[in-house]
Amino acid sequence: MNYFPVFFDLSGQKVLVVGGGDVALRKISLLERTHALITVVAPHVAPELLARAAAGTLKLAVREFEPADLDGVRLVIVATSRRAVNRWIANLCESRNIPVNVVDDAEASRFIVPAIIDRDPVLVAVSTGGTAPVLARRLRERLEALIPARIGELASWLKALRGASRRKLRDSDERRRFFEAVVDGPAARRFIDGDSKGAVRIAQQLLATTSSAPRAAGDVTLVGAGPGDPELLTLKALRALQDADVILHDRLVSSEVLDLARRDAARICVGKAAGQVGSTQEEINALLIELANQGKRVVRLKGGDPFVFGRGGEELQALAKARINFSVVPGITAAVGAAAYAGIPLTHRDFAHSVSFVTGHAQGQGEAAGPEPDWRALAMPGATAVFYMGLARLDHIVEKLLEHGASGERPAGIIAQGTTANQRVITATLATIRGVSSAAGLESPALLVVGDVVALHSTLAWFNTASTGVDLSRTA
C-alpha cells in the first residue's frame, strides 16, 4: 500500500492553491467544505474565483507564485498548466515538509485527492493510487447508490447517544455491543427511513436492557474461510470477522481473508506447517474456552469448511463440555472450490455418480492421522476420489489404488494453491501422476483428484489456465 489513508482536519488552517483555472476551482470547492483558510495564487483566474474572493470565502492574489506564499501553510495544491513550475513548487514544499498535491502528477505529489462520497459527517474516500481516476469515479458512483442519503444524519445521532451510553454502560465492550445492536437492528433502520422518534424509543430500550443485564457471556463462532480466494467468504463469515474480539486462525488462512476482519481484533495463529512445532489440538481447545470465559467473542477461522478434515467437530465437543455458547458458519470446502476453479466437475452423469473426500494422512502418520480408507471402493470406476493433503503420500495413494483394481490409465490431477493467483493444475494418469508431479515441483497445499472427470479439465479450465500435464480428453 503506497498511500496511507488519512483525513486532514483543515478547519481554520491555511491552505494554498496555486492555479486559477477550472481544475483549481474543483479542488477549491472541496476545500471550502472543510472550513479551511484558502489562499489562491495565479496570474489569471476564473471569474467565479473573483466572485468568491469578493464574497470573502477565500483570499486571492492575482500574480505569479512566490516562495513566501508557503509561509505558515499546512497544505498545498498545485494546479497550473506549467510542469516545470509545478515541480519547482513541489520541491519547495518538500523542503519545508508541507504536504503537496500536484494535479495529474502523482510522482511530484506527497498526497493524492481521492474520489469522495460526502454524507457529512460520513466521508467515504475511494482511491486507485492515482493510477486510474476514472475507475475510482465509477466505484464512487456505485457506492453512492448503496449508501443511504441519511447515513450522515445517522452518524450524528449515534454521536449524540455516546454520552448516555457512557453514563449507563460499564465498559467499552458493553458500549460497543450496544452500538452494534443499534446499527445492525431496527433502530438504525427506523432512523434511515425517517422515523426518528421510533429509533430513539428502540435505542432507549436497548440501553436500559444492556445496562441492567449481567456481563455478556463470551461465545465462539466456528468459521470456514474457504479455499483461498477471499471473495468466496460467505456474508455471514464476513459479519463474524467484523464482530470478533479475537480470531484464532490456521496457518493456511490467507492474509487477504484476515484483512477483512475488524482492525482491532486480536489475531492468534494456531496452525503449523508440516513437520514443525505448533499448537496442539488440546491447547487450541483450552484457549478457545479461556477466551470465551473472559467474555470475548471468538472466531475460530479455518481454511475450507471446518467440518471437512478441519477438526471442527472436536473443538465443538470441547466447547459443549465446557458449556460455552457456539455457532458454525460453513465455508466452501477446498475440494469443491479448487475443483471448480480447475474446471473439474466432481460429479458428471457421463463419468462419475459419486464423490469421496479422503484425508491424505493415514493412521500413525502424525497428529492429523486417521484410519486407512476403503481403497477398493475408491478404486471402483464411475467414482471420483479427492485426497486432501495427499501430496506427501502420493506414492502410497497411487500404489493402494492400483493394488485394489484401479486402472493405470485412470485420469488423475493435482491442484496446488487452488483458487488463488498462484493456482497450478497438473493432469496425468494414475500410472504417470507421480512423475509429472515430481517434474512440476508442486508445493502444498494441494489436492489429488482421481477419476474420469479429471479429463474434462482440458476443455473446462477457466481460471489461471496455465497447467501442466497430458491431454486426457480422449481418455474420458
QUIGI-V449896 format. One record per residue. N is the residue number from 1. PHI is phi in radians with two decimals (NA if undefined). OMEGA is omega in whole degrees, 0 to 359 (NA if undefined). Layout:
<<N	PHI	OMEGA> <N	PHI	OMEGA>>
//
This chain:
<<1	NA	183> <2	-1.29	183> <3	-2.00	176> <4	-1.55	185> <5	-1.32	178> <6	-2.44	173> <7	-2.15	179> <8	-1.44	170> <9	-1.56	185> <10	-1.80	181> <11	-1.05	180> <12	1.34	181> <13	-1.72	180> <14	-1.38	178> <15	-2.20	181> <16	-1.90	173> <17	-2.05	179> <18	-1.81	184> <19	2.25	184> <20	-2.30	181> <21	-1.64	183> <22	-1.14	180> <23	-1.11	178> <24	-1.07	181> <25	-1.09	178> <26	-1.13	178> <27	-1.15	180> <28	-1.12	179> <29	-1.07	176> <30	-1.22	182> <31	-1.11	182> <32	-1.06	179> <33	-1.19	183> <34	-1.54	183> <35	1.12	175> <36	-1.29	174> <37	-1.59	191> <38	-1.68	171> <39	-2.08	179> <40	-1.98	178> <41	-2.13	178> <42	-2.94	178> <43	-1.24	179> <44	-2.35	184> <45	-2.30	177> <46	-1.18	180> <47	-0.97	181> <48	-1.12	177> <49	-1.18	177> <50	-1.08	180> <51	-1.15	180> <52	-1.19	177> <53	-1.13	178> <54	-1.12	180> <55	-1.40	177> <56	1.48	180> <57	-1.45	177> <58	-2.75	174> <59	-1.74	185> <60	-2.29	175> <61	-2.10	183> <62	-1.52	182> <63	-2.95	175> <64	-1.30	178> <65	-1.13	174> <66	-2.23	181> <67	-0.94	180> <68	-1.13	178> <69	-1.12	181> <70	-1.46	183> <71	-1.08	176> <72	1.29	183> <73	-1.52	180> <74	-1.71	184> <75	-2.72	182> <76	-2.31	171> <77	-2.14	182> <78	-1.93	185> <79	-2.43	175> <80	-1.70	180> <81	-1.61	184> <82	-1.90	186> <83	-1.05	182> <84	-1.11	178> <85	-1.13	179> <86	-1.02	181> <87	-1.16	178> <88	-1.07	180> <89	-1.14	179> <90	-1.06	178> <91	-1.13	177> <92	-1.10	178> <93	-1.10	180> <94	-1.08	180> <95	-1.17	179> <96	-1.78	181> <97	1.04	177> <98	-1.78	177> <99	-1.03	184> <100	-2.34	172> <101	-2.10	174> <102	-1.79	185> <103	-1.03	178> <104	1.10	176> <105	-2.56	184> <106	-1.08	182> <107	-1.12	181> <108	-1.52	185> <109	-1.63	173> <110	-1.64	173> <111	-2.51	177> <112	-2.14	180> <113	-1.79	183> <114	-1.40	166> <115	-1.30	186> <116	-2.19	170> <117	-2.02	187> <118	-1.80	171> <119	-2.19	188> <120	-0.70	7> <121	-1.54	177> <122	-1.44	180> <123	-2.31	179> <124	-1.92	181> <125	-1.96	179> <126	-2.14	182> <127	-2.38	171> <128	-1.97	181> <129	1.19	180> <130	1.42	185> <131	-1.49	185> <132	-2.60	182> <133	-1.03	180> <134	-1.13	177> <135	-1.10	177> <136	-1.04	179> <137	-1.15	179> <138	-1.15	177> <139	-1.11	178> <140	-1.05	180> <141	-1.05	180> <142	-1.18	179> <143	-1.18	178> <144	-0.99	182> <145	-1.26	183> <146	-1.58	187> <147	-1.55	182> <148	-1.03	182> <149	-1.10	184> <150	-1.63	183> <151	-1.11	177> <152	-1.16	176> <153	-1.13	176> <154	-1.07	179> <155	-1.06	179> <156	-1.12	178> <157	-1.14	178> <158	-1.09	176> <159	-1.07	180> <160	-1.15	179> <161	-1.32	186> <162	-1.10	180> <163	-1.07	179> <164	-1.11	181> <165	-1.18	178> <166	-1.13	182> <167	-1.25	189> <168	-1.82	185> <169	-1.84	193> <170	-1.27	187> <171	-2.51	185> <172	-1.16	179> <173	-1.12	178> <174	-1.13	180> <175	-1.13	179> <176	-1.10	181> <177	-1.21	175> <178	-1.08	182> <179	-1.20	175> <180	-1.11	178> <181	-1.14	178> <182	-1.19	185> <183	-1.21	184> <184	-1.50	188> <185	-1.91	186> <186	-1.20	181> <187	-1.04	180> <188	-1.14	180> <189	-1.11	178> <190	-1.08	181> <191	-1.11	180> <192	-1.06	181> <193	-1.40	177> <194	1.75	180> <195	-1.65	183> <196	-1.13	181> <197	-1.12	177> <198	-1.09	179> <199	-1.10	180> <200	-1.10	181> <201	-1.06	180> <202	-1.15	180> <203	-1.10	178> <204	-1.12	177> <205	-1.13	178> <206	-1.10	181> <207	-1.13	179> <208	-1.14	180> <209	-1.15	182> <210	-1.15	184> <211	-1.21	182> <212	-1.64	183> <213	-1.40	173> <214	-1.12	181> <215	-0.97	183> <216	-1.08	177> <217	-1.32	176> <218	-1.33	178> <219	-2.67	181> <220	-2.21	174> <221	-2.00	178> <222	-1.51	189> <223	-2.12	174> <224	-1.53	183> <225	-1.52	182> <226	1.41	188> <227	-1.41	179> <228	2.67	179> <229	-1.14	183> <230	-1.10	180> <231	-1.32	176> <232	-1.55	173> <233	-1.11	174> <234	-1.38	177> <235	-1.08	180> <236	-1.19	176> <237	-1.14	178> <238	-1.07	180> <239	-1.12	179> <240	-1.11	178> <241	-1.13	180> <242	-1.28	183> <243	-1.67	189> <244	-1.26	170> <245	-1.52	182> <246	-2.40	178> <247	-2.15	173> <248	-1.75	187> <249	-2.18	176> <250	-1.37	182> <251	-1.11	186> <252	-1.48	175> <253	-1.22	188> <254	-1.27	177> <255	-1.12	179> <256	-1.14	176> <257	-1.22	180> <258	-1.11	179> <259	-1.13	180> <260	-1.46	181> <261	-1.38	175> <262	-1.02	188> <263	-1.04	185> <264	-1.66	176> <265	-1.27	176> <266	-1.22	182> <267	-2.16	183> <268	-2.21	177> <269	-1.48	181> <270	-2.02	179> <271	-1.56	177> <272	-2.61	174> <273	-1.46	181> <274	-1.00	178> <275	1.42	181> <276	-1.94	179> <277	-1.32	177> <278	-2.58	180> <279	-1.21	174> <280	-1.35	179> <281	-1.09	179> <282	-1.14	178> <283	-1.17	178> <284	-1.13	179> <285	-1.02	182> <286	-1.11	181> <287	-1.20	177> <288	-1.03	181> <289	-1.16	181> <290	-1.08	182> <291	-1.17	179> <292	-1.13	178> <293	-1.18	174> <294	-1.46	181> <295	1.51	182> <296	-1.43	168> <297	-1.63	189> <298	-1.89	171> <299	-1.91	173> <300	-1.71	189> <301	-1.75	183> <302	-2.15	175> <303	-1.13	180> <304	1.18	176> <305	-1.92	185> <306	-1.17	181> <307	-1.74	177> <308	-2.01	182> <309	0.97	180> <310	-1.94	181> <311	1.07	179> <312	-1.08	179> <313	-1.07	179> <314	-1.13	180> <315	-1.19	178> <316	-1.17	176> <317	-1.07	179> <318	-1.14	179> <319	-1.18	179> <320	-1.10	179> <321	-1.10	180> <322	-1.52	179> <323	1.06	176> <324	-1.71	176> <325	-1.19	180> <326	-2.53	174> <327	-2.56	184> <328	-2.28	172> <329	-2.00	182> <330	-1.08	176> <331	-2.20	175> <332	-1.25	183> <333	-1.19	187> <334	-1.01	182> <335	-1.08	181> <336	-1.19	182> <337	-1.17	183> <338	-1.16	179> <339	-1.12	179> <340	-1.10	180> <341	-1.24	178> <342	-1.57	182> <343	1.24	178> <344	-2.10	176> <345	-1.18	185> <346	-1.23	171> <347	-2.23	180> <348	-2.82	188> <349	-1.11	178> <350	-1.57	189> <351	-2.25	186> <352	-2.62	180> <353	-1.80	178> <354	-2.69	178> <355	-2.42	178> <356	-2.15	173> <357	-1.76	186> <358	-2.28	174> <359	-1.37	180> <360	-1.29	177> <361	-1.44	178> <362	-2.17	182> <363	-0.97	179> <364	1.48	182> <365	-1.91	175> <366	1.71	188> <367	-1.09	183> <368	-1.55	186> <369	-1.18	176> <370	-2.62	180> <371	-1.22	177> <372	-1.13	179> <373	-1.33	176> <374	-1.42	186> <375	-1.09	181> <376	-1.11	179> <377	-1.17	180> <378	-1.22	181> <379	-1.47	182> <380	-1.13	176> <381	-1.21	178> <382	1.34	180> <383	-2.41	176> <384	-2.01	176> <385	-2.08	178> <386	-2.03	182> <387	-1.82	174> <388	-1.34	177> <389	0.91	186> <390	-1.58	186> <391	-1.14	184> <392	-1.18	183> <393	-2.03	182> <394	-1.01	180> <395	-1.01	182> <396	-1.10	182> <397	-1.12	180> <398	-1.10	181> <399	-1.07	181> <400	-1.17	180> <401	-1.14	179> <402	-1.14	180> <403	-1.08	184> <404	-1.75	167> <405	1.89	179> <406	-1.20	179> <407	-1.29	176> <408	-1.16	179> <409	-1.52	182> <410	-1.15	181> <411	-1.09	177> <412	-2.53	180> <413	-2.55	176> <414	-2.15	178> <415	-1.96	180> <416	-1.86	179> <417	0.94	186> <418	-1.00	178> <419	1.26	179> <420	-1.81	180> <421	-1.11	181> <422	-1.67	182> <423	-1.01	174> <424	-2.32	181> <425	-2.24	172> <426	-2.11	178> <427	-2.25	180> <428	-2.86	171> <429	-1.89	179> <430	-1.03	181> <431	-1.30	187> <432	-1.98	187> <433	-1.08	181> <434	-1.15	180> <435	-1.20	179> <436	-1.14	179> <437	-1.11	180> <438	-1.08	180> <439	-1.16	182> <440	-1.37	179> <441	1.11	182> <442	-1.22	177> <443	-2.19	176> <444	-1.20	2> <445	-1.34	182> <446	-2.55	177> <447	-2.00	173> <448	-1.79	178> <449	-2.01	181> <450	-2.16	179> <451	2.69	183> <452	-1.07	181> <453	-1.13	181> <454	-1.07	181> <455	-1.10	181> <456	-1.30	180> <457	-0.99	185> <458	-1.11	180> <459	-1.92	184> <460	-1.84	180> <461	-1.05	183> <462	-2.40	186> <463	-1.95	175> <464	0.82	199> <465	-1.32	175> <466	-1.12	181> <467	-2.48	182> <468	-2.22	175> <469	2.53	181> <470	-1.92	179> <471	-1.35	184> <472	-1.79	185> <473	-1.05	180> <474	-1.26	177> <475	-1.07	180> <476	-1.20	NA>>
//
